[in-house]
Amino acid sequence: QCAVLVLLLRRKLGALGLARMLPSLALAALASLLAGAAGWGVAHLGAWERGGNDLVNLAVLAGALAASGLVFLAAAAALGAPELARVRAAVVRRLGRR
């Protein structure tokens, strides 16, 4: 879907400068792969045959989501993703802290 949307957008707007985005896309893909692996690993701790509404499974799901998010942030920071600094600055600005 993303590829189709990019093609349609390119037809409408012309050159999008995708070549400049490739390094960032590669970093995001690697961080996403690591985050997915972490979430998958934690999700294996659940007893999913009992269903998704089981309290233990809900806790495992929450843990898998938290692990995925933390691993993504850590991987993005370790890989030097420039977007991470921009997101942090926006959050700090939004919260009104320095």
Secondary structure, DSSP 8 states (H G I E B T S, - for coil): -HHHHHHHHHHHH----HHHHHHHHHHHHHHHHHHHHHHHHHHTTS-GGG-TTSHHHHHHHHHHHHHHHHHHHHHHHHHT-HHHHHHHHHHHHHHT--
